[in-house]
């Protein structure tokens, strides 16, 4: 009897193991982006469970949590698009409107954010609540929970201030696992006697099904000075007065509110334009959400990663830098065409910013990475955020970036990243001053920095090397790079420069013109440069040696296990054949 396993089955098994290994290798990267540990947010089991269910869908460094009961360091709930903003203050939401740099976040005397009250058997109940800000997508979540015995009444509300339009979109989902039905009352809050008036949609291009749709609209004058009057028009759909949620069931709903901001005393026009925006939003809510997501993806295109030299607190450090960037990007005006937020538009805006800054130095002051005033550990309210934005603008202007950042949001964000490690742009030349390199305490990786038609990545490994690379370009002409002495000029692909220990000027130079670096080489020809020797660097070792093999990613252990399994299978097959065949 032939007991030998056919070779084709062995080959099939080996191919299957390899396929599984490859799938797990790449799948782990995707899973690790959203993998989170359970976060204890409340003593309430219902609230804790609902919050962790949402958190599990977000990246580890992609959200911040705000607990109204906590007195510790927190970032307050906020979402904005540079014109409209929704922020939390004094136990309730407020809507702010920005007209220009002098009139930022003015409170609207009407709050369109839904307020929830609940009752069971005609008895009002109290909610515990928690707020979560999705930094990647620019979505603000509020979770309200009431617990009775083993059941829960949970309301999850999401608020989106569309990045590409003057529209606020809200969704709510109510889950009742209690043994009795609940009545949820929905309301909005007026801060003045002037209320929105009810009327029917009356647009020439409105669909027949929308002709009798009731809306509420009006206009509010928010400020007045010698030059301008700031008016905001508002239009929205009516809310249901109450939602009845049966036991062991759920209910959902959504609300759209449109705005139009004008710097003129024309309330009628503002009101009419807000109605038109509401109608357009109702026709294409899914497209608005898609555009919003694309806009935030483009805003996060320049990437920042900081690895602390000590290895401790990396996640908190990354989260703090990302949170501050989110708040600043949400408040800073975009300028330009606000309904178009794609890469070509952003590139054209950055090109204009570079051209207008050719005779200036941006950024030409001290690095901002360790400035705790610019990177605070908490933001408690909208007033602190306004002061932070003003401080950042003053810092970048003092660093020579006034013409650069005045071109709008993309150039402001890039100027902020340049200032982080003190990168200096002057006359078609990008350089990293040695003073900044010497002050760095950690490893820094900056990706997709836009420089004169090209995207540059800068990876600084403290004490070892500085890697500068560029693989994606909007231009046909190459860019050039050289080290601290400019002794060798190369077309920039991926270049590693030794980590300099002392030099009077810069650690490296990048330029779109080779002649600029040749001239620079002649100026630096007599300079002496000392470099760190990676072979003798005892203080910085690869992370694997500092943390131990136990800190290797799980996917590598899976691959090692599969390789060992394949080898053992091969040995077993050989012994099996030798024993039974011979």
KETIBA-674933 format. One line per field, with one value per residue (C-alpha): residue in one letter; y, x, z. Coordinates in steps of 0.02 Angstrom, whole numbers, always signed. Layout:
// residues N
code <- c(A,...)
Y <- c(Y,...)
X <- c(X,...)
Z <- c(Z,...)
//
This chain:
// residues 582
code <- c(X,X,X,X,X,X,X,X,X,X,X,X,X,X,X,X,X,X,X,X,X,X,X,X,X,X,X,X,X,X,X,X,X,X,X,X,X,X,X,X,X,X,X,X,X,X,X,X,X,X,X,X,X,X,X,X,X,X,X,X,X,X,X,X,X,X,X,X,X,X,X,X,X,X,X,X,X,X,X,X,X,X,X,X,X,X,X,X,X,X,X,X,X,X,X,X,X,X,X,X,X,X,X,X,X,X,X,X,X,X,X,X,X,X,X,X,X,X,X,X,X,X,X,X,X,X,X,X,X,X,X,X,X,X,X,X,X,X,X,X,X,X,X,X,X,X,X,X,X,X,X,X,X,X,X,X,X,X,X,X,X,X,X,X,X,X,X,X,X,X,X,X,X,X,X,X,X,X,X,X,X,X,X,X,X,X,X,X,X,X,X,X,X,X,X,X,X,X,X,X,X,X,X,X,X,X,X,X,X,X,X,X,X,X,X,X,X,X,X,X,X,X,X,X,X,X,X,X,X,X,X,X,X,X,X,X,X,X,X,X,X,X,X,X,X,X,X,X,X,X,X,X,X,X,X,X,X,X,X,X,X,X,X,X,X,X,X,X,X,X,X,X,X,X,X,X,X,X,X,X,X,X,X,X,X,X,X,X,X,X,X,X,X,X,X,X,X,X,X,X,X,X,X,X,X,X,X,X,X,X,X,X,X,X,X,X,X,X,X,X,X,X,X,X,X,X,X,X,X,X,X,X,X,X,X,X,X,X,X,X,X,X,X,X,X,X,X,X,X,X,X,X,X,X,X,X,X,X,X,X,X,X,X,X,X,X,X,X,X,X,X,X,X,X,X,X,X,X,X,X,X,X,X,X,X,X,X,X,X,X,X,X,X,X,X,X,X,X,X,X,X,X,X,X,X,X,X,X,X,X,X,X,X,X,X,X,X,X,X,X,X,X,X,X,X,X,X,X,X,X,X,X,X,X,X,X,X,X,X,X,X,X,X,X,X,X,X,X,X,X,X,X,X,X,X,X,X,X,X,X,X,X,X,X,X,X,X,X,X,X,X,X,X,X,X,X,X,X,X,X,X,X,X,X,X,X,X,X,X,X,X,X,X,X,X,X,X,X,X,X,X,X,X,X,X,X,X,X,X,X,X,X,X,X,X,X,X,X,X,X,X,X,X,X,X,X,X,X,X,X,X,X,X,X,X,X,X,X,X,X,X,X,X,X,X,X,X,X,X,X,X,X,X,X,X,X,X,X,X,X,X,X,X,X,X,X,X,X,X,X,X,X,X,X,X,X,X,X,X,X,X,X)
Y <- c(+0,+168,+285,+423,+593,+649,+791,+898,+902,+953,+1093,+1147,+1152,+1255,+1378,+1394,+1432,+1563,+1643,+1649,+1728,+1864,+1902,+1913,+2021,+2155,+2132,+2166,+2340,+2384,+2310,+2395,+2566,+2543,+2424,+2504,+2449,+2463,+2637,+2665,+2821,+2807,+2711,+2685,+2517,+2577,+2735,+2644,+2508,+2632,+2741,+2594,+2529,+2695,+2707,+2534,+2604,+2745,+2743,+2749,+2927,+2980,+3039,+3137,+3107,+3243,+3203,+3351,+3285,+3277,+3419,+3353,+3407,+3386,+3454,+3525,+3461,+3561,+3548,+3685,+3732,+3906,+3992,+3891,+3802,+3697,+3701,+3648,+3777,+3786,+3614,+3647,+3669,+3837,+3883,+4012,+4111,+4183,+4330,+4373,+4375,+4513,+4426,+4245,+4125,+4250,+4161,+4139,+4186,+4025,+3849,+3722,+3578,+3457,+3451,+3289,+3262,+3091,+3023,+2851,+2830,+3021,+3038,+3135,+3044,+3109,+3064,+3037,+3097,+3088,+3176,+3104,+3202,+3105,+3199,+3112,+3141,+3301,+3227,+3271,+3137,+3151,+2994,+3006,+2858,+2812,+2647,+2556,+2384,+2283,+2393,+2549,+2698,+2764,+2912,+2933,+3100,+3146,+3325,+3367,+3544,+3513,+3565,+3617,+3704,+3813,+3667,+3577,+3398,+3300,+3119,+3033,+2851,+2801,+2625,+2571,+2406,+2450,+2350,+2503,+2623,+2795,+2963,+3074,+3259,+3350,+3538,+3682,+3831,+4015,+4145,+4292,+4333,+4332,+4160,+4073,+4084,+3939,+3938,+3821,+3787,+3899,+3874,+3874,+3713,+3624,+3450,+3426,+3315,+3460,+3596,+3577,+3541,+3658,+3743,+3871,+4017,+4187,+4301,+4369,+4524,+4471,+4626,+4802,+4923,+5074,+4970,+4817,+4734,+4546,+4450,+4262,+4180,+4014,+3886,+3712,+3576,+3559,+3435,+3303,+3361,+3189,+3016,+2864,+2719,+2554,+2431,+2331,+2440,+2588,+2748,+2858,+3028,+3167,+3357,+3478,+3663,+3781,+3952,+4097,+4231,+4405,+4565,+4681,+4735,+4626,+4506,+4461,+4405,+4307,+4219,+4177,+4110,+4002,+3927,+3887,+3805,+3702,+3640,+3596,+3504,+3405,+3349,+3288,+3244,+3091,+3192,+3326,+3194,+3120,+3293,+3325,+3163,+3201,+3376,+3311,+3179,+3317,+3421,+3274,+3240,+3313,+3183,+3206,+3069,+3098,+2955,+3004,+2963,+2886,+2775,+2818,+2918,+2908,+2892,+3041,+3148,+3106,+3131,+3303,+3365,+3295,+3366,+3542,+3534,+3477,+3623,+3750,+3678,+3679,+3863,+3938,+4009,+3917,+4062,+4025,+3917,+3833,+3706,+3637,+3553,+3438,+3417,+3527,+3673,+3656,+3641,+3800,+3892,+3831,+3878,+4054,+4059,+4004,+4132,+4274,+4222,+4209,+4362,+4312,+4180,+4058,+3992,+4095,+4085,+3959,+3787,+3767,+3580,+3597,+3760,+3713,+3877,+3827,+3642,+3648,+3491,+3549,+3668,+3705,+3819,+3921,+4074,+3973,+3910,+4088,+4141,+3989,+4028,+4209,+4154,+4037,+4173,+4295,+4163,+4121,+4304,+4342,+4195,+4281,+4184,+4327,+4328,+4139,+4100,+4241,+4137,+4024,+3862,+3747,+3872,+3904,+3716,+3699,+3848,+3767,+3606,+3702,+3789,+3625,+3583,+3755,+3716,+3873,+3921,+4060,+4100,+3928,+3843,+3735,+3705,+3638,+3751,+3659,+3749,+3653,+3487,+3512,+3552,+3400,+3278,+3151,+3068,+3160,+3104,+3231,+3170,+3256,+3430,+3529,+3622,+3712,+3576,+3424,+3327,+3302,+3180,+3217,+3082,+3133,+2992,+3080,+3047,+2938,+3014,+3132,+3058,+3172,+3097,+3146,+3025,+3119,+3280,+3401,+3466,+3394,+3471,+3379,+3448,+3439,+3408,+3413,+3387,+3515,+3553,+3533,+3430,+3316,+3376,+3242,+3236,+3205,+3030,+2958,+3025,+2991,+3124,+3088,+3169,+3328,+3368,+3545,+3664,+3851,+3845,+3697,+3508,+3495,+3600,+3568,+3675,+3671,+3745,+3653,+3818,+3879,+3730,+3745,+3925,+3871,+3737,+3870,+3972,+3821,+3749,+3791,+3736,+3589,+3474,+3343,+3197,+3073,+2898,+2774,+2632,+2711,+2782,+2694,+2801,+2769,+2591,+2520,+2509,+2319,+2319,+2447,+2362,+2179,+2047,+2039,+2209,+2147,+2168,+2018,+1996,+1955,+1821,+1749,+1746,+1666,+1536,+1496,+1480,+1360,+1263,+1248,+1187,+1057,+1000,+976,+877,+772,+733,+681,+565,+498,+453,+377,+269,+203,+206,+126)
X <- c(+0,+73,+64,+167,+80,+73,+194,+56,-34,+128,+153,-28,-12,+149,+70,-80,+30,+126,-37,-102,+62,+53,-130,-97,+57,-41,-204,-118,-68,-249,-312,-177,-235,-402,-352,-377,-373,-530,-538,-625,-729,-867,-931,-1090,-1079,-1197,-1098,-932,-990,-1063,-906,-789,-893,-862,-680,-646,-679,-551,-359,-262,-202,-360,-476,-490,-614,-697,-782,-883,-859,-669,-562,-403,-317,-435,-474,-649,-776,-755,-787,-769,-728,-653,-823,-941,-898,-986,-909,-954,-965,-1059,-1139,-1212,-1165,-1143,-1125,-994,-977,-815,-814,-629,-474,-551,-719,-685,-810,-949,-1090,-1249,-1401,-1483,-1418,-1469,-1382,-1515,-1548,-1620,-1739,-1807,-1947,-2006,-2183,-2200,-2050,-1899,-1732,-1554,-1415,-1230,-1132,-963,-893,-774,-690,-638,-482,-458,-633,-680,-834,-896,-988,-1094,-1151,-1289,-1334,-1460,-1451,-1589,-1555,-1482,-1552,-1488,-1556,-1417,-1418,-1271,-1267,-1142,-1112,-1023,-977,-949,-775,-831,-995,-1083,-1189,-1203,-1266,-1327,-1374,-1443,-1469,-1573,-1562,-1682,-1641,-1746,-1900,-2013,-2037,-1954,-2008,-1866,-1905,-1799,-1772,-1661,-1614,-1646,-1538,-1641,-1823,-1790,-1844,-1835,-1998,-2088,-2118,-2124,-1984,-2009,-1868,-1886,-1786,-1859,-1929,-2117,-2093,-2004,-2127,-2230,-2081,-2086,-1926,-1876,-1767,-1708,-1556,-1455,-1346,-1192,-1082,-1073,-927,-886,-840,-953,-1107,-1095,-1255,-1284,-1434,-1500,-1617,-1662,-1794,-1914,-1879,-2003,-2069,-2041,-1977,-2060,-1940,-2016,-1930,-1791,-1796,-1707,-1745,-1635,-1648,-1548,-1557,-1475,-1448,-1378,-1299,-1241,-1123,-1116,-1024,-1167,-1332,-1436,-1531,-1654,-1517,-1428,-1590,-1628,-1453,-1458,-1622,-1540,-1394,-1514,-1601,-1435,-1381,-1543,-1515,-1337,-1307,-1203,-1095,-1067,-1008,-893,-821,-798,-701,-592,-557,-495,-391,-307,-279,-191,-85,+70,+109,+201,+269,+374,+459,+521,+705,+663,+533,+400,+242,+249,+61,+22,+151,+82,-96,-59,+24,-118,-255,-181,-165,-346,-410,-306,-354,-538,-534,-417,-509,-478,-497,-514,-656,-722,-824,-669,-544,-436,-250,-232,-320,-212,-53,-96,-125,+41,+132,+64,+119,+297,+309,+255,+383,+538,+620,+577,+632,+500,+528,+672,+653,+672,+593,+421,+418,+446,+351,+212,+120,+101,+71,-33,-85,-266,-392,-540,-646,-662,-575,-417,-423,-440,-289,-191,-229,-177,-15,+26,-6,+106,+243,+244,+240,+388,+475,+457,+305,+179,+159,+161,+25,-88,-127,-244,-260,-140,+4,-32,-24,+138,+214,+167,+258,+411,+421,+410,+594,+646,+653,+701,+646,+743,+756,+715,+817,+761,+880,+881,+980,+1103,+1034,+871,+960,+1058,+901,+805,+769,+675,+664,+555,+477,+391,+310,+235,+302,+263,+416,+410,+317,+385,+342,+486,+503,+623,+668,+783,+852,+935,+1121,+1128,+1073,+954,+864,+788,+687,+569,+476,+318,+333,+213,+356,+465,+629,+728,+772,+945,+1013,+1179,+1243,+1309,+1467,+1381,+1531,+1421,+1266,+1140,+973,+856,+784,+820,+978,+1048,+1159,+1267,+1206,+1312,+1387,+1443,+1425,+1397,+1245,+1136,+1125,+1072,+1016,+883,+854,+766,+923,+1089,+1181,+1121,+1202,+1362,+1378,+1342,+1478,+1607,+1553,+1566,+1724,+1834,+1710,+1743,+1601,+1597,+1476,+1408,+1479,+1335,+1458,+1512,+1346,+1312,+1165,+1049,+1022,+886,+722,+725,+874,+798,+629,+675,+613,+448,+402,+413,+247,+131,+137,+323,+293,+156,+276,+414,+291,+235,+414,+454,+295,+341,+516,+447,+320,+460,+565,+413,+378,+558,+558,+387,+445,+608,+517,+373,+444,+610)
Z <- c(+0,-51,+98,+21,+18,-165,-203,-278,-109,-23,-150,-132,+58,+49,-74,+40,+190,+92,+32,+211,+269,+135,+174,+361,+331,+239,+332,+497,+438,+402,+564,+667,+607,+694,+831,+1002,+1180,+1286,+1360,+1526,+1496,+1627,+1777,+1677,+1589,+1451,+1413,+1425,+1305,+1178,+1181,+1158,+1013,+924,+976,+905,+730,+749,+738,+901,+868,+776,+914,+1076,+1216,+1319,+1484,+1553,+1731,+1719,+1784,+1701,+1540,+1393,+1220,+1210,+1079,+919,+732,+602,+423,+443,+427,+535,+697,+827,+1000,+1174,+1312,+1478,+1458,+1287,+1105,+1020,+837,+791,+628,+559,+438,+435,+547,+653,+676,+722,+799,+837,+927,+826,+932,+876,+909,+776,+865,+927,+1114,+1183,+1331,+1376,+1482,+1533,+1598,+1597,+1714,+1651,+1656,+1663,+1543,+1566,+1416,+1333,+1179,+1049,+910,+754,+704,+536,+468,+561,+645,+819,+917,+1073,+1164,+1295,+1403,+1537,+1630,+1722,+1794,+1649,+1510,+1423,+1330,+1218,+1097,+979,+890,+753,+697,+534,+485,+301,+249,+74,+111,+238,+299,+466,+455,+608,+629,+782,+824,+976,+1048,+1185,+1271,+1424,+1470,+1439,+1292,+1296,+1228,+1163,+1141,+1011,+1019,+969,+1076,+1036,+1124,+1063,+1026,+840,+777,+610,+512,+432,+244,+95,-27,-179,-303,-491,-508,-357,-381,-369,-216,-128,-174,-15,+99,+249,+302,+432,+381,+438,+452,+598,+607,+706,+704,+638,+622,+516,+364,+364,+433,+459,+421,+428,+342,+411,+333,+394,+396,+544,+683,+741,+909,+987,+944,+1023,+1044,+1092,+1208,+1123,+967,+888,+791,+681,+601,+519,+506,+385,+421,+288,+314,+208,+274,+195,+240,+200,+276,+159,+270,+133,+15,+151,+196,+14,-19,+136,+71,-95,-5,+99,-58,-140,+18,+23,-157,-127,+56,+12,-109,+24,+147,+14,-25,+161,+182,+30,+96,+263,+175,+76,+233,+317,+161,+245,+379,+543,+655,+810,+901,+1072,+1098,+1266,+1183,+1314,+1280,+1090,+1069,+1182,+1093,+920,+979,+1053,+893,+786,+899,+895,+705,+692,+796,+699,+530,+581,+629,+497,+344,+181,+59,-126,-192,-34,-131,-220,-106,-212,-239,-397,-310,-155,-261,-359,-195,-125,-286,-271,-89,-134,-275,-161,-31,-142,-66,+112,+236,+295,+426,+497,+686,+827,+802,+880,+919,+1106,+1131,+1252,+1219,+1037,+1076,+1236,+1330,+1338,+1261,+1373,+1265,+1106,+1182,+1213,+1034,+966,+1068,+1008,+826,+852,+937,+792,+664,+758,+777,+591,+541,+655,+571,+402,+342,+336,+145,+142,+269,+208,+53,+151,+246,+147,+159,+344,+377,+280,+370,+536,+484,+424,+592,+686,+658,+596,+409,+314,+139,+52,-134,-206,-71,+75,+220,+396,+515,+625,+780,+757,+733,+893,+992,+933,+1074,+969,+800,+674,+511,+398,+237,+85,+118,-39,-105,-273,-367,-275,-118,+2,+148,+289,+414,+557,+665,+810,+820,+664,+499,+408,+258,+127,-14,-154,-267,-316,-416,-499,-606,-743,-685,-550,-379,-303,-129,-38,+139,+263,+163,-8,-62,-169,-260,-310,-397,-252,-246,-75,+6,+178,+255,+408,+566,+586,+756,+718,+573,+567,+453,+398,+402,+219,+72,-61,-214,-381,-461,-465,-490,-320,-233,-336,-279,-102,-113,-155,-3,+111,+33,+180,+313,+425,+466,+601,+585,+708,+681,+681,+715,+879,+935,+1099,+1151,+1005,+953,+843,+933,+931,+1051,+1168,+1184,+1164,+1043,+1135,+1060,+879,+786,+792,+603,+612,+743,+630,+482,+586,+648,+470,+409,+550,+513,+328,+371,+492,+363,+236,+361,+410,+227,+198,+349,+301,+126,+192,+319,+214,+38,+72)
//
